[in-house]
């Protein structure tokens, strides 16, 4: 934790202009973003100086939930075990800027759901266009100068002035049916952060658990049947309906297995080559499905889903072999 002469209270003393994102968010990846919550934890752990790849085994038990794939997140108990980071819900009963500044001064921080309308890093999507909730990790704040620095998406950003007042609902009346945002306290002093071989050994043990908890039945078989049923409705709908569907389905599972492949390569090296290759086929298959859905034309999803189901079976067979 540090405080500058400008009044900024900062956890890590970062500069948005110098920040470099983790390779999990590299632009050349098929899915440079995963989902809003997992992305901010990747960058937060990275900025702290730890390896976020260790926590990405959480992607592997992902399942098809009936109308969407699991919104995967690093498990709180694994964040505690790997990094000594404790995340739990808190009560935002005071003005949020005050609470954020106080927690940063104590060497902690806050995860908060904010309105992307006021997040300038979303200029290509929702900034000043749409009211969309999204989670951020607060890293620095200057309440007097109305400035916030935060992790969001694939990087580290800053907002100020009108955006600061808007995102924290300052100086304007809101109706009684506007609820306070969901907030979580992030403590960094809950235990030791593992490193080196101890980090890998612990991550390997967690990976064994994730592989054991994979869905009992191949989820791509169920997903294939649902895509066939959903396709007529999607073709009749508008572009937004397609984007919402794609995010909850093929994009979610594709980004999960791309991150999972990076996890097993980091953890197991050459022993994970076959499993990572099978996961790569899932990623490519999901991208193909995205393109087919985006064309908004009738097609037979069965061949692509059959390939995805086979790659899923191979993934877990190879992982079981590699883990012994």
Secondary structure, DSSP 4 states (H G I P E B T S, - for coil): -EE-TTS-EESS---TTT----GGG-TTSTTS---HHHHHHHHHHHHHTS-GGGGGGGGTT--B-SSSB------HHHHHHHH--EEEE----S-HHHHHHHHHHTT-EEEEEEEGGG-GGGTTTTTTT---EEEEEEEEEETTTTEEEEEETTEEEEEETHHHHHHTT-SS---TT-PPPPEEEEES-SSPPP-HHHHHHHHHHHHHHHHHTS-SS-HHHHHHHHHHHHHHHHHHS-HHHHHHHHIIIIIHHHHHHHHHHHHHHHHHGGGGHHHHHHHHHHHHHHHHHHHHHHTT-----HHHHHHHHHHHHHHHHHHHHHH-
